[in-house]
Amino acid sequence: MGIGLLRKTIDPEAMTAIWAQTYTGGSEPGRACAICLLPMVQVAVELKDHPLDLDVCKKCEFVWFDAGEFEVIPPPPAKPRPLGQLDEAAMSPAAREALALAQVREIAEQAHAQDPVPDRGWKTIPALLGLPVEMDSVENQRIPWATFISSGLIAAISMASFLDLKNIIERWGLIPAEVWRHHGLTLLTSFFLHGGWVHLLGNLYFLILFGGHVERYLGWWRWLGLLLLATLTGDLLHIVGDPRGTLPCIGASGGISGLMTFYALKFPHAQLGILFRWYFYFRWIRLPAWSAFCSGCFSRCGAPISRSTATPMFPPWRISAAPRWASPRGLSTEGRTHRPSPPARCFNREEIA
């Protein structure tokens, strides 16, 4: 056996003893070397009470073992395991089974990450309408009551206003030139009014989708503070942009945009999904939240500018780069351009005639 292989298969101390004895004590010629055919040197080595008579060729660095001699040499010590690696040989059968199941789950999660399909089948429905969806739901989280209660209030007040929408908007919508009418209450009442079912359902969808995560992180009272601050900021920007405007504007887009911006900044790697559609071809596209935020901002920059743009954040209907979001009266189809909102029907806090 060559020296190179011997160093890997026996204890280093035994290897040192054999080679030291070769140059210090070996003198009597032994059997012929199997490589160079010259006589090898006989070496007597004591290894843990096991005397060995070995034949060593100095020229070829070759060691000859008779039957049974190699087995008495101690093997090399076991290599230390890397930090965090488990010793499966010392584990109980139940522990090994649990480890195997964990490895199977990890492989399944990796395969799921490579397959851009949401974890719930019902998410295909809003995706078909051009809305982004959350790809991976997080279970066992506390219920965001403030988000649900706010959504219920918005839905109830908006549906009640549909009975006499024009008069209610004219009375309780935000008019920049008359911002202090009703003692400034229109800064808040306009938040609860919407111009139609598409406007209402779109805002509620984004409020629940993103507001719940933000509330779980901030808590309900700080969540309400953020929503109020974003709403008032949007109203202020609208008033500054058109201080002499006399047309009322409505909608919760300003406050919801603040929640969406906080979500994108706090959870930039959260995965959102968009269902790309080209005639009969459908494909899911995964986007991290920060990418959806940036694409929403860019798409907003290329869209007609509304005087009621709430904040410098992306509005709900333009969260991602999916082509042609829903229009005020329904979803636009391929090949059609976005139609402007009619004066009497606002969308996304558009001004109402």
KEKE-3310 file (N, C-alpha, C; in steps of 0.2 Angstrom, whole numbers, plus 5000, padded with zeros to 4 digits):
npx = (5004:5003:5011:5003:4990:4990:4991:4978:4970:4974:4978:4986:4996:5001:5005:5016:5025:5028:5035:5045:5052:5057:5067:5076:5077:5076:5085:5088:5087:5072:5057:5056:5052:5036:5035:5047:5055:5066:5075:5066:5065:5065:5055:5052:5038:5030:5013:5002:5003:5004:5015:5023:5029:5035:5037:5045:5047:5059:5062:5051:5041:5032:5022:5022:5010:5007:4995:4982:4989:4987:4974:4976:4980:4976:4962:4960:4955:4938:4931:4927:4910:4902:4896:4880:4876:4868:4870:4866:4867:4867:4854:4838:4825:4813:4817:4825:4815:4807:4816:4818:4805:4805:4815:4808:4798:4805:4810:4798:4794:4804:4801:4789:4791:4798:4787:4776:4763:4748:4744:4731:4716:4705:4711:4713:4702:4701:4713:4710:4703:4712:4718:4731:4737:4741:4754:4758:4750:4749:4747:4738:4738:4734:4717:4714:4706:4703:4705:4695:4683:4684:4683:4670:4663:4665:4660:4646:4642:4645:4636:4624:4624:4623:4609:4606:4616:4621:4617:4622:4636:4638:4636:4644:4656:4674:4678:4690:4689:4681:4685:4683:4670:4656:4663:4675:4673:4672:4684:4686:4673:4673:4681:4673:4665:4660:4661:4654:4650:4662:4672:4671:4672:4685:4693:4690:4696:4710:4712:4709:4718:4731:4730:4728:4740:4748:4741:4743:4757:4758:4749:4732:4729:4740:4739:4727:4730:4740:4732:4723:4732:4738:4726:4723:4734:4733:4721:4726:4736:4728:4721:4731:4735:4725:4718:4707:4697:4680:4673:4668:4677:4679:4682:4692:4705:4717:4720:4722:4732:4743:4744:4747:4760:4767:4767:4774:4787:4790:4788:4797:4800:4789:4779:4770:4757:4753:4742:4746:4739:4736:4726:4721:4731:4738:4748:4756:4764:4777:4780:4791:4786:4792:4795:4783:4778:4787:4784:4771:4772:4778:4769:4759:4765:4764:4751:4735:4735:4727:4718:4715:4725:4730:4742:4760:4761:4758:4742:4728:4722:4733:4744:4753:4762:4753:4744:4732:4722:4707:4693:4683:4669:4670:4680:4693:4696:4707:4717:4709:4708:4711:4696:4691:4684:4667:4659:4650:4652:4663:4680:4692:4695:4692:4686:4669:4656)
npy = (4994:5011:5026:5038:5033:5026:5036:5041:5030:5025:5028:5044:5044:5031:5030:5039:5033:5021:5026:5033:5023:5016:5024:5025:5012:5002:4990:4977:4967:4964:4956:4957:4973:4976:4985:4992:4981:4979:4975:4977:4985:4978:4982:4984:4987:4993:4994:4998:4987:4977:4969:4972:4966:4974:4976:4989:4999:5011:5019:5018:5022:5012:5000:4984:4973:4959:4945:4950:4959:4973:4975:4976:4989:5005:5014:5030:5045:5050:5063:5079:5084:5096:5112:5112:5100:5085:5070:5056:5043:5041:5044:5041:5030:5036:5050:5050:5047:5059:5068:5064:5067:5081:5084:5080:5089:5101:5099:5099:5112:5119:5115:5120:5134:5135:5133:5144:5145:5150:5146:5143:5139:5147:5160:5161:5167:5182:5185:5182:5193:5203:5207:5208:5194:5186:5175:5165:5160:5164:5155:5153:5166:5180:5188:5201:5213:5227:5230:5222:5227:5241:5239:5234:5245:5254:5247:5246:5260:5265:5257:5261:5274:5273:5273:5287:5293:5304:5316:5314:5313:5326:5333:5327:5324:5328:5344:5354:5369:5371:5367:5367:5366:5359:5360:5354:5340:5334:5329:5317:5310:5309:5298:5286:5285:5280:5278:5268:5250:5243:5252:5252:5238:5235:5244:5238:5225:5227:5234:5224:5214:5219:5227:5219:5212:5223:5228:5217:5218:5231:5233:5237:5250:5258:5255:5261:5274:5276:5274:5285:5295:5293:5295:5309:5315:5312:5319:5332:5333:5333:5344:5354:5352:5356:5369:5377:5369:5364:5352:5338:5325:5307:5292:5278:5277:5285:5282:5268:5267:5272:5261:5251:5255:5255:5241:5237:5242:5237:5223:5218:5207:5199:5188:5191:5188:5188:5185:5182:5185:5180:5180:5164:5159:5157:5162:5161:5174:5178:5191:5200:5210:5223:5224:5224:5236:5246:5244:5247:5261:5266:5262:5271:5283:5283:5284:5293:5308:5310:5323:5320:5312:5302:5300:5300:5287:5270:5268:5258:5252:5251:5242:5234:5229:5223:5222:5235:5238:5236:5246:5261:5256:5243:5228:5231:5225:5215:5225:5236:5253:5262:5269:5286:5291:5294:5310:5309:5298:5292:5285:5278:5288:5298:5314:5320:5324)
npz = (5000:4996:5002:5002:5001:5013:5023:5024:5029:5041:5058:5062:5071:5071:5058:5058:5067:5060:5048:5054:5061:5050:5044:5055:5062:5053:5044:5040:5025:5016:5008:4990:4982:4976:4966:4961:4962:4970:4985:5000:5016:5032:5045:5062:5072:5086:5091:5101:5110:5099:5091:5075:5060:5047:5029:5020:5007:5004:4992:4984:4993:4998:5007:5014:5019:5029:5030:5041:5047:5044:5049:5063:5065:5071:5066:5057:5067:5069:5059:5064:5065:5055:5061:5067:5060:5061:5070:5063:5066:5079:5083:5089:5082:5080:5080:5069:5059:5061:5056:5043:5038:5039:5030:5018:5018:5016:5004:4996:4999:4992:4979:4977:4978:4966:4957:4951:4958:4967:4984:4987:4979:4976:4974:4961:4956:4959:4952:4939:4936:4935:4947:4959:4969:4985:4986:4995:5009:5027:5041:5056:5063:5072:5071:5061:5067:5067:5053:5047:5053:5049:5035:5035:5039:5029:5018:5022:5023:5011:5002:5007:5003:4990:4987:4986:4978:4971:4977:4990:4988:4983:4995:5005:5000:4997:4993:4987:4986:4996:5009:5022:5025:5034:5045:5042:5041:5029:5025:5031:5029:5015:5014:5016:5006:4989:4971:4965:4962:4958:4961:4975:4978:4974:4982:4994:4993:4992:5004:5013:5009:5011:5022:5033:5036:5039:5051:5059:5062:5067:5077:5082:5086:5082:5068:5065:5066:5056:5045:5046:5045:5032:5025:5027:5023:5009:5006:5008:4999:4987:4989:4988:4975:4968:4973:4970:4966:4963:4962:4970:4978:4981:4990:4997:4993:4996:5010:5009:5001:5009:5018:5009:5005:5016:5019:5007:5010:5023:5021:5010:5003:5002:4993:4979:4967:4949:4937:4921:4905:4889:4877:4876:4883:4899:4913:4928:4937:4948:4960:4970:4984:4984:4971:4965:4970:4965:4951:4951:4954:4942:4932:4936:4934:4920:4917:4914:4924:4939:4947:4960:4965:4979:4987:4985:4982:4975:4968:4972:4961:4953:4957:4951:4937:4928:4913:4909:4921:4931:4925:4928:4926:4925:4920:4909:4892:4882:4871:4871:4876:4891:4897:4901:4917:4918:4922:4932:4939:4949:4951:4960:4969:4960:4954:4956:4946)
capx = (5000:5007:5011:4998:4983:4990:4989:4971:4967:4977:4979:4992:5002:5004:5009:5022:5029:5030:5039:5051:5056:5059:5073:5080:5079:5076:5092:5089:5083:5066:5055:5056:5046:5031:5035:5054:5058:5072:5074:5063:5068:5061:5054:5048:5034:5025:5007:4997:5004:5003:5021:5022:5035:5033:5042:5045:5052:5060:5062:5044:5036:5027:5022:5019:5006:5005:4988:4980:4993:4983:4968:4977:4982:4970:4959:4960:4949:4932:4932:4922:4905:4901:4892:4873:4875:4866:4873:4860:4868:4866:4848:4833:4821:4808:4820:4827:4809:4805:4821:4816:4799:4807:4818:4803:4794:4809:4810:4792:4793:4808:4798:4783:4794:4799:4781:4773:4755:4746:4743:4724:4713:4701:4714:4713:4696:4703:4718:4707:4700:4718:4721:4737:4736:4746:4755:4758:4746:4752:4742:4739:4739:4728:4713:4715:4699:4702:4704:4688:4678:4684:4680:4663:4660:4666:4655:4639:4641:4645:4630:4619:4625:4621:4602:4605:4623:4623:4616:4627:4643:4639:4635:4649:4662:4679:4678:4695:4688:4676:4688:4681:4662:4654:4669:4681:4672:4672:4691:4685:4667:4674:4684:4669:4660:4663:4657:4651:4652:4669:4676:4670:4675:4692:4696:4690:4700:4716:4712:4709:4724:4737:4729:4728:4747:4751:4739:4746:4763:4758:4743:4726:4729:4744:4736:4722:4734:4743:4727:4721:4738:4738:4720:4723:4739:4730:4717:4730:4739:4723:4719:4736:4736:4719:4715:4701:4692:4674:4671:4669:4681:4678:4686:4697:4712:4723:4722:4724:4739:4747:4745:4751:4767:4770:4768:4780:4793:4791:4789:4799:4801:4783:4778:4763:4756:4749:4740:4747:4734:4736:4721:4720:4737:4738:4754:4757:4771:4778:4784:4791:4782:4795:4795:4776:4777:4790:4780:4765:4773:4780:4763:4755:4768:4763:4744:4733:4735:4720:4719:4714:4730:4730:4749:4765:4761:4754:4735:4726:4721:4739:4749:4758:4763:4749:4741:4725:4718:4699:4691:4677:4663:4671:4687:4694:4698:4713:4716:4705:4712:4707:4691:4691:4678:4662:4659:4645:4654:4670:4683:4699:4694:4691:4681:4663:4652)
capy = (5000:5017:5030:5042:5030:5024:5041:5042:5024:5023:5033:5047:5042:5024:5032:5042:5027:5016:5029:5035:5017:5014:5027:5024:5006:4997:4988:4970:4967:4959:4954:4962:4978:4975:4991:4992:4974:4980:4972:4981:4985:4975:4986:4981:4992:4992:4998:4996:4980:4973:4970:4971:4966:4976:4977:4995:5002:5019:5022:5019:5023:5007:4996:4978:4970:4952:4944:4951:4965:4979:4975:4978:4996:5009:5018:5037:5047:5052:5070:5082:5086:5103:5115:5111:5094:5080:5063:5052:5036:5041:5046:5036:5029:5042:5056:5049:5048:5066:5072:5063:5071:5088:5085:5080:5096:5106:5098:5101:5119:5122:5114:5125:5140:5135:5133:5150:5144:5151:5140:5142:5139:5153:5166:5162:5172:5189:5185:5183:5200:5207:5209:5204:5190:5184:5168:5160:5162:5163:5152:5154:5172:5183:5191:5209:5215:5234:5229:5219:5232:5246:5237:5233:5252:5257:5244:5248:5267:5266:5254:5265:5280:5271:5275:5294:5294:5311:5321:5312:5315:5333:5335:5325:5323:5333:5350:5358:5376:5372:5361:5368:5365:5354:5360:5350:5333:5330:5326:5310:5307:5307:5292:5281:5285:5277:5280:5262:5244:5241:5256:5250:5231:5236:5246:5233:5220:5229:5235:5217:5210:5222:5230:5214:5211:5229:5228:5212:5220:5238:5233:5240:5258:5262:5254:5266:5281:5276:5275:5292:5300:5293:5298:5316:5317:5312:5325:5338:5334:5334:5351:5358:5351:5360:5372:5381:5364:5364:5346:5333:5318:5302:5286:5277:5276:5288:5279:5262:5268:5272:5254:5247:5257:5252:5234:5236:5244:5232:5216:5219:5200:5195:5186:5193:5184:5191:5180:5185:5182:5182:5176:5158:5157:5159:5160:5165:5178:5180:5197:5202:5216:5229:5225:5227:5243:5250:5244:5251:5268:5267:5262:5277:5289:5283:5285:5300:5310:5312:5328:5317:5307:5303:5301:5298:5280:5268:5267:5251:5249:5250:5240:5230:5231:5219:5227:5237:5236:5237:5253:5263:5253:5236:5227:5232:5219:5216:5229:5242:5258:5264:5274:5290:5290:5299:5315:5308:5291:5293:5279:5279:5295:5303:5320:5318:5330)
capz = (5000:4995:5008:5001:5003:5020:5028:5024:5031:5048:5063:5060:5075:5068:5052:5060:5070:5055:5044:5058:5062:5043:5043:5061:5064:5048:5041:5037:5019:5016:5002:4984:4981:4971:4961:4958:4963:4974:4992:5005:5023:5037:5051:5068:5075:5092:5090:5106:5111:5094:5087:5068:5056:5040:5024:5018:5001:5004:4986:4981:4998:4998:5013:5013:5025:5028:5032:5048:5050:5043:5053:5070:5065:5073:5060:5059:5071:5065:5057:5068:5061:5054:5066:5065:5057:5066:5070:5062:5069:5087:5084:5089:5076:5080:5078:5062:5055:5061:5052:5036:5036:5039:5024:5013:5018:5014:4996:4994:4998:4986:4973:4977:4976:4959:4953:4953:4958:4973:4988:4987:4972:4975:4972:4954:4954:4958:4948:4932:4936:4935:4953:4962:4975:4989:4984:5001:5015:5033:5045:5064:5065:5075:5067:5061:5068:5065:5046:5045:5055:5045:5029:5035:5039:5022:5014:5024:5022:5003:5000:5009:4999:4983:4987:4983:4977:4968:4982:4996:4986:4983:5002:5010:4996:4998:4988:4989:4987:5002:5013:5029:5026:5039:5050:5040:5042:5023:5025:5033:5026:5008:5014:5016:5000:4983:4966:4962:4965:4956:4965:4982:4979:4972:4987:5000:4992:4993:5011:5017:5007:5014:5029:5038:5038:5043:5057:5064:5064:5071:5082:5079:5087:5077:5062:5064:5066:5050:5040:5047:5043:5025:5022:5028:5018:5002:5005:5008:4992:4982:4989:4986:4968:4965:4978:4968:4963:4965:4961:4976:4977:4986:4990:5002:4990:5000:5016:5008:4998:5014:5020:5004:5005:5022:5017:5003:5014:5029:5019:5003:5000:5002:4986:4976:4961:4944:4932:4915:4901:4882:4874:4879:4887:4906:4917:4935:4938:4955:4961:4977:4986:4982:4964:4963:4972:4960:4945:4952:4953:4935:4928:4938:4930:4913:4916:4915:4931:4942:4952:4967:4967:4986:4990:4980:4982:4970:4970:4972:4954:4949:4961:4948:4930:4924:4908:4909:4926:4930:4923:4933:4925:4924:4918:4902:4889:4878:4865:4872:4880:4897:4896:4907:4921:4917:4927:4938:4942:4951:4952:4963:4971:4954:4955:4954:4944)
cpx = (5004:5006:5005:4991:4984:4989:4982:4967:4969:4978:4986:4998:5005:5008:5016:5027:5032:5036:5046:5055:5059:5066:5078:5082:5079:5083:5092:5084:5077:5064:5056:5050:5042:5031:5042:5058:5065:5070:5071:5066:5063:5061:5049:5045:5030:5019:5002:4997:5003:5010:5020:5029:5033:5039:5040:5050:5053:5060:5055:5039:5030:5028:5019:5016:5005:4998:4987:4984:4990:4977:4970:4979:4976:4968:4960:4954:4944:4933:4926:4917:4904:4896:4885:4871:4873:4869:4867:4861:4866:4859:4843:4829:4816:4811:4822:4821:4806:4810:4820:4810:4800:4810:4813:4799:4798:4810:4804:4791:4798:4805:4792:4785:4796:4793:4777:4765:4753:4744:4735:4721:4709:4704:4715:4707:4698:4709:4716:4704:4706:4720:4726:4734:4742:4747:4755:4755:4750:4747:4743:4741:4733:4724:4714:4708:4698:4701:4697:4683:4678:4681:4673:4659:4660:4660:4648:4638:4641:4639:4624:4618:4622:4613:4601:4612:4625:4623:4621:4634:4643:4639:4641:4655:4667:4679:4684:4694:4684:4678:4685:4673:4661:4660:4674:4679:4672:4679:4690:4679:4669:4678:4680:4664:4664:4658:4653:4653:4659:4674:4676:4674:4682:4696:4696:4695:4707:4717:4713:4716:4730:4736:4730:4735:4750:4748:4742:4753:4763:4754:4738:4726:4734:4742:4731:4725:4737:4738:4724:4726:4738:4732:4720:4729:4737:4726:4721:4733:4734:4721:4724:4737:4730:4715:4708:4696:4686:4670:4672:4673:4679:4682:4691:4704:4718:4725:4725:4731:4744:4749:4749:4758:4770:4771:4774:4786:4795:4792:4791:4799:4795:4781:4770:4763:4752:4748:4741:4742:4735:4732:4719:4726:4737:4745:4754:4764:4771:4782:4785:4788:4785:4795:4788:4775:4781:4786:4774:4766:4775:4774:4759:4758:4766:4755:4742:4732:4729:4722:4718:4719:4731:4737:4754:4766:4757:4747:4733:4725:4728:4745:4754:4758:4758:4745:4734:4721:4710:4698:4685:4671:4664:4678:4688:4697:4704:4712:4712:4709:4707:4703:4691:4684:4673:4661:4655:4647:4661:4673:4690:4700:4694:4685:4674:4659:4646)
cpy = (5006:5022:5035:5039:5028:5029:5042:5036:5022:5029:5037:5046:5036:5026:5035:5037:5023:5020:5031:5029:5015:5017:5027:5017:5000:4996:4982:4970:4962:4957:4959:4966:4976:4980:4991:4986:4974:4977:4978:4981:4982:4980:4983:4987:4990:4996:4995:4989:4975:4974:4968:4971:4968:4977:4984:4997:5009:5022:5023:5021:5019:5002:4990:4975:4963:4951:4945:4957:4972:4980:4978:4986:5000:5013:5026:5040:5050:5060:5073:5085:5093:5106:5114:5104:5089:5073:5058:5045:5036:5043:5040:5035:5034:5048:5056:5050:5055:5070:5071:5067:5078:5089:5085:5086:5101:5105:5100:5109:5122:5121:5118:5132:5141:5135:5139:5149:5146:5145:5139:5143:5145:5159:5167:5167:5179:5190:5186:5190:5205:5210:5205:5200:5188:5177:5163:5163:5160:5161:5154:5161:5175:5187:5198:5212:5222:5234:5227:5224:5238:5245:5236:5240:5255:5254:5246:5255:5268:5263:5258:5272:5279:5273:5282:5296:5301:5316:5320:5314:5322:5336:5333:5323:5329:5338:5354:5366:5377:5367:5362:5368:5359:5354:5355:5342:5330:5327:5319:5307:5305:5300:5286:5281:5283:5278:5274:5256:5242:5245:5254:5243:5231:5238:5242:5228:5222:5231:5229:5214:5213:5225:5225:5213:5217:5229:5223:5214:5227:5237:5238:5248:5261:5261:5260:5273:5281:5277:5282:5296:5299:5296:5306:5319:5317:5317:5331:5339:5335:5341:5356:5358:5355:5364:5376:5376:5365:5357:5341:5327:5314:5296:5285:5275:5279:5284:5272:5262:5268:5265:5250:5249:5255:5245:5233:5237:5239:5225:5216:5212:5196:5194:5187:5190:5188:5185:5183:5181:5185:5178:5170:5155:5161:5157:5164:5168:5180:5186:5198:5209:5223:5230:5227:5234:5248:5250:5247:5259:5270:5267:5268:5283:5289:5284:5292:5302:5313:5318:5326:5312:5308:5304:5299:5291:5277:5266:5260:5248:5248:5248:5236:5232:5227:5224:5228:5234:5238:5245:5255:5259:5245:5235:5228:5226:5220:5220:5235:5246:5259:5270:5279:5289:5296:5304:5313:5301:5291:5286:5281:5286:5300:5309:5318:5325:5331)
cpz = (5000:5001:5008:5004:5011:5025:5029:5028:5038:5052:5061:5065:5073:5062:5053:5063:5065:5050:5048:5059:5055:5042:5049:5063:5059:5044:5037:5030:5019:5009:4996:4984:4975:4965:4957:4959:4966:4981:4996:5011:5027:5043:5056:5071:5080:5092:5095:5108:5106:5090:5079:5065:5049:5035:5020:5012:5002:4998:4983:4986:4998:5004:5012:5019:5024:5031:5039:5051:5049:5048:5061:5071:5067:5067:5062:5063:5067:5065:5061:5063:5061:5059:5063:5062:5062:5065:5070:5065:5076:5088:5085:5083:5075:5078:5071:5057:5055:5056:5045:5034:5035:5032:5018:5012:5015:5006:4993:4993:4993:4980:4972:4975:4969:4954:4955:4953:4965:4977:4989:4980:4971:4973:4965:4952:4953:4953:4940:4931:4935:4941:4956:4968:4979:4988:4990:5007:5021:5038:5052:5066:5068:5070:5067:5061:5066:5057:5044:5047:5051:5038:5029:5036:5032:5018:5015:5022:5014:5000:5001:5005:4992:4982:4984:4982:4975:4974:4988:4994:4986:4990:5006:5006:4998:4992:4991:4990:4994:5007:5020:5030:5030:5044:5048:5040:5035:5022:5027:5030:5019:5008:5013:5010:4994:4977:4962:4965:4964:4960:4972:4983:4978:4979:4993:4999:4994:5001:5015:5015:5011:5021:5034:5041:5042:5050:5062:5066:5068:5077:5079:5080:5082:5070:5060:5063:5059:5044:5040:5044:5035:5022:5022:5023:5011:5001:5004:5001:4987:4983:4987:4978:4965:4970:4977:4965:4967:4964:4967:4974:4982:4985:4995:4999:4994:5006:5014:5004:5003:5017:5015:5004:5011:5021:5013:5006:5019:5027:5012:4999:5000:4995:4984:4969:4956:4939:4925:4910:4894:4878:4878:4883:4894:4909:4923:4935:4945:4955:4968:4978:4983:4975:4961:4965:4967:4953:4945:4951:4946:4931:4930:4934:4923:4912:4917:4922:4933:4947:4959:4969:4975:4989:4984:4980:4977:4972:4969:4965:4950:4953:4957:4940:4925:4919:4909:4915:4925:4929:4928:4932:4924:4921:4911:4899:4885:4872:4866:4877:4886:4896:4902:4910:4919:4923:4933:4941:4943:4952:4955:4965:4965:4956:4952:4952:4948)
residu = (MET:GLY:ILE:GLY:LEU:LEU:ARG:LYS:THR:ILE:ASP:PRO:GLU:ALA:MET:THR:ALA:ILE:TRP:ALA:GLN:THR:TYR:THR:GLY:GLY:SER:GLU:PRO:GLY:ARG:ALA:CYS:ALA:ILE:CYS:LEU:LEU:PRO:MET:VAL:GLN:VAL:ALA:VAL:GLU:LEU:LYS:ASP:HIS:PRO:LEU:ASP:LEU:ASP:VAL:CYS:LYS:LYS:CYS:GLU:PHE:VAL:TRP:PHE:ASP:ALA:GLY:GLU:PHE:GLU:VAL:ILE:PRO:PRO:PRO:PRO:ALA:LYS:PRO:ARG:PRO:LEU:GLY:GLN:LEU:ASP:GLU:ALA:ALA:MET:SER:PRO:ALA:ALA:ARG:GLU:ALA:LEU:ALA:LEU:ALA:GLN:VAL:ARG:GLU:ILE:ALA:GLU:GLN:ALA:HIS:ALA:GLN:ASP:PRO:VAL:PRO:ASP:ARG:GLY:TRP:LYS:THR:ILE:PRO:ALA:LEU:LEU:GLY:LEU:PRO:VAL:GLU:MET:ASP:SER:VAL:GLU:ASN:GLN:ARG:ILE:PRO:TRP:ALA:THR:PHE:ILE:SER:SER:GLY:LEU:ILE:ALA:ALA:ILE:SER:MET:ALA:SER:PHE:LEU:ASP:LEU:LYS:ASN:ILE:ILE:GLU:ARG:TRP:GLY:LEU:ILE:PRO:ALA:GLU:VAL:TRP:ARG:HIS:HIS:GLY:LEU:THR:LEU:LEU:THR:SER:PHE:PHE:LEU:HIS:GLY:GLY:TRP:VAL:HIS:LEU:LEU:GLY:ASN:LEU:TYR:PHE:LEU:ILE:LEU:PHE:GLY:GLY:HIS:VAL:GLU:ARG:TYR:LEU:GLY:TRP:TRP:ARG:TRP:LEU:GLY:LEU:LEU:LEU:LEU:ALA:THR:LEU:THR:GLY:ASP:LEU:LEU:HIS:ILE:VAL:GLY:ASP:PRO:ARG:GLY:THR:LEU:PRO:CYS:ILE:GLY:ALA:SER:GLY:GLY:ILE:SER:GLY:LEU:MET:THR:PHE:TYR:ALA:LEU:LYS:PHE:PRO:HIS:ALA:GLN:LEU:GLY:ILE:LEU:PHE:ARG:TRP:TYR:PHE:TYR:PHE:ARG:TRP:ILE:ARG:LEU:PRO:ALA:TRP:SER:ALA:PHE:CYS:SER:GLY:CYS:PHE:SER:ARG:CYS:GLY:ALA:PRO:ILE:SER:ARG:SER:THR:ALA:THR:PRO:MET:PHE:PRO:PRO:TRP:ARG:ILE:SER:ALA:ALA:PRO:ARG:TRP:ALA:SER:PRO:ARG:GLY:LEU:SER:THR:GLU:GLY:ARG:THR:HIS:ARG:PRO:SER:PRO:PRO:ALA:ARG:CYS:PHE:ASN:ARG:GLU:GLU:ILE:ALA)
# end
